Amino acid sequence: MYEGRTAAEPGIVFGHENMGVIEEVGSAVIEPAASAATALCCPSTWHAGSARTAWVGLLGFCTTVNPGFAGGAYGYVAMGPWVGGQAEYLQVPFVDFNALPLPAGDEHEADFSLLADIFPTGYHGAELAGVRPGESVAVFGAGPVGLMAAYSCVIRGAAEVYSVDHVKERLDKAEQIGAIPINYDEADPVEQIKSRRNGEGTDKGIDAVGYQATSAGSSAAGGEQDEVPNIVLNQLIDVVSPTGALRIPGLYVPADPGGVDAQAAKGALLINFGKLFEKGLRFEPPVQRQELQRLLA
Ligand SMILES: NC(=O)c1ccc[n+]([C@@H]2O[C@H](COP(=O)([O-])OP(=O)(O)OC[C@H]3O[C@@H](n4cnc5c(N)ncnc54)[C@H](O)[C@@H]3O)[C@@H](O)[C@H]2O)c1
C-alpha cells in the first residue's frame, strides 16, 4: 500500500498487526475481554460478531462494520475508516469480539505478535485448502505468510510440503521447519515438484505470494523486478493434481495503480480457467464448511 499499489488514499494511517496494553475501556463495551493494563493482540481483520458470516466462522467478512463492503480492518484500503496501529494509541472496535487478552509478562511477546495476522493467515491457507495428514502440498512464497502456511501444513500432518521461493534465507528457514525447499530461479518450480513425485502433482496448493509475484531470476540477478501477477496462480493450477484444492491467502486487489498493464490495473488477470475446470480443482472443501455450520448450529 505504501508503494502506491492499491487504491489507498493519502492520509491513511497504516498498521494492522496490532498488539498493545489497554489504556481505557470504552463505555459501549459490554463484556470487557480484559481490564485496563491487560495486553491484547488484535486480529488484523475483525467482525462485529453479529452478522451471518460470524456464525459460520468467516470473521474476515463482516457485513455490518463497513457498509457496502464485506470486511473491516485497521488502516487498510477499502476496509473502513478504522485507523491503523502505527500510532501511539489505537481504538479497538467491538473489542468484546475482537481481541485476544494475553497472559501477564512479556516472555512470549514476540510469538504473540504473529497472532495478529501472519500465523492465522498462513494457517487459514492450510485450513481452507483442507490440508490433511499424509497429503502433499505446494506452498508458493516463503515470506512470513508462506512460512507460516508451510509450518501449518507440517503441524496438520502433511507428508510432503514444498516451499517455493528464490530467497535463500527464506528457503533455509522453510527447510528448518520441515518443508522441502524449491528455488524457482533454478528451474520451473512445477517441474521440480513433479519430478520429485514421479511426475505426479500435489494434493493441495497455497499461494502465499499474491499479485506482486516475480518471474525467475529477477531479484536474485540484482536487476529490475520482472513482475508477473498471474504466474503463481497458473503454476498452482498446473501443480495441483486433478480434484485437488487450492487456496490463496496471497493478496490480489481490484485496483492497482502500479499494475503491469491496463488489465492488471483493474485486477483482471489471465488465468488458465479452462485447465482449472478440466482438472476439477476446488477453491474450498465444501464438506468442511458444512461441518462447521453443523457444529455451530
Ligand atoms: N489474506 C490475508 O489476510 C493476508 C494477510 C497477510 C498477508 N497477505 C498477503 O500474503 C502475501 C505474502 O505476505 P508476506 O508478508 O509473506 O510477503 P513477502 O513479500 O514477505 O513474501 C512474499 C515471498 O514471495 C516470494 N515470491 C515472489 N514471486 C514468487 C514466485 N513467482 N514464486 C514463489 N515465490 C515468489 C518472494 O521472494 C517473497 O519471499 C502478500 O501478498 C500479502 O499481502 C494476505
PDBQT file of the ligand as one rigid body, heavy atoms in Angstrom, charges set to zero:
ROOT
HETATM    1  N1  LIG A 301      -5.188 -12.819   3.073  1.00  0.00    +0.000 N 
HETATM    2  C1  LIG A 301      -4.736 -12.158   4.122  1.00  0.00    +0.000 C 
HETATM    3  O1  LIG A 301      -5.439 -11.913   5.106  1.00  0.00    +0.000 OA
HETATM    4  C2  LIG A 301      -3.300 -11.731   4.137  1.00  0.00    +0.000 A 
HETATM    5  C3  LIG A 301      -2.690 -11.384   5.344  1.00  0.00    +0.000 A 
HETATM    6  C4  LIG A 301      -1.350 -11.062   5.346  1.00  0.00    +0.000 A 
HETATM    7  C5  LIG A 301      -0.641 -11.053   4.153  1.00  0.00    +0.000 A 
HETATM    8  N2  LIG A 301      -1.264 -11.358   2.994  1.00  0.00    +0.000 N 
HETATM    9  C6  LIG A 301      -0.569 -11.388   1.714  1.00  0.00    +0.000 C 
HETATM   10  O2  LIG A 301       0.201 -12.592   1.654  1.00  0.00    +0.000 OA
HETATM   11  C7  LIG A 301       1.285 -12.393   0.754  1.00  0.00    +0.000 C 
HETATM   12  C8  LIG A 301       2.587 -12.805   1.430  1.00  0.00    +0.000 C 
HETATM   13  O3  LIG A 301       2.859 -11.978   2.550  1.00  0.00    +0.000 OA
HETATM   14  P1  LIG A 301       4.333 -11.915   3.139  1.00  0.00    +0.000 P 
HETATM   15  O4  LIG A 301       4.304 -10.958   4.276  1.00  0.00    +0.000 OA
HETATM   16  O5  LIG A 301       4.839 -13.298   3.380  1.00  0.00    +0.000 OA
HETATM   17  O6  LIG A 301       5.075 -11.235   1.885  1.00  0.00    +0.000 OA
HETATM   18  P2  LIG A 301       6.597 -11.213   1.450  1.00  0.00    +0.000 P 
HETATM   19  O7  LIG A 301       6.685 -10.191   0.361  1.00  0.00    +0.000 OA
HETATM   20  O8  LIG A 301       7.500 -11.093   2.639  1.00  0.00    +0.000 OA
HETATM   21  O9  LIG A 301       6.837 -12.666   0.824  1.00  0.00    +0.000 OA
HETATM   22  C9  LIG A 301       6.478 -12.999  -0.475  1.00  0.00    +0.000 C 
HETATM   23  C10 LIG A 301       7.507 -14.032  -0.950  1.00  0.00    +0.000 C 
HETATM   24  O10 LIG A 301       7.093 -14.496  -2.241  1.00  0.00    +0.000 OA
HETATM   25  C11 LIG A 301       8.265 -14.727  -2.991  1.00  0.00    +0.000 C 
HETATM   26  N3  LIG A 301       7.914 -14.777  -4.414  1.00  0.00    +0.000 N 
HETATM   27  C12 LIG A 301       7.809 -13.774  -5.326  1.00  0.00    +0.000 A 
HETATM   28  N4  LIG A 301       7.474 -14.272  -6.527  1.00  0.00    +0.000 NA
HETATM   29  C13 LIG A 301       7.360 -15.619  -6.361  1.00  0.00    +0.000 A 
HETATM   30  C14 LIG A 301       7.056 -16.684  -7.256  1.00  0.00    +0.000 A 
HETATM   31  N5  LIG A 301       6.820 -16.461  -8.574  1.00  0.00    +0.000 N 
HETATM   32  N6  LIG A 301       7.027 -17.942  -6.768  1.00  0.00    +0.000 NA
HETATM   33  C15 LIG A 301       7.287 -18.192  -5.438  1.00  0.00    +0.000 A 
HETATM   34  N7  LIG A 301       7.617 -17.221  -4.556  1.00  0.00    +0.000 NA
HETATM   35  C16 LIG A 301       7.635 -15.943  -5.023  1.00  0.00    +0.000 A 
HETATM   36  C17 LIG A 301       9.181 -13.569  -2.634  1.00  0.00    +0.000 C 
HETATM   37  O11 LIG A 301      10.539 -13.855  -2.923  1.00  0.00    +0.000 OA
HETATM   38  C18 LIG A 301       8.911 -13.438  -1.124  1.00  0.00    +0.000 C 
HETATM   39  O12 LIG A 301       9.839 -14.176  -0.342  1.00  0.00    +0.000 OA
HETATM   40  C19 LIG A 301       1.238 -10.912   0.363  1.00  0.00    +0.000 C 
HETATM   41  O13 LIG A 301       0.518 -10.813  -0.847  1.00  0.00    +0.000 OA
HETATM   42  C20 LIG A 301       0.436 -10.299   1.489  1.00  0.00    +0.000 C 
HETATM   43  O14 LIG A 301      -0.190  -9.092   1.113  1.00  0.00    +0.000 OA
HETATM   44  C21 LIG A 301      -2.572 -11.709   2.976  1.00  0.00    +0.000 A 
ENDROOT
TORSDOF 0
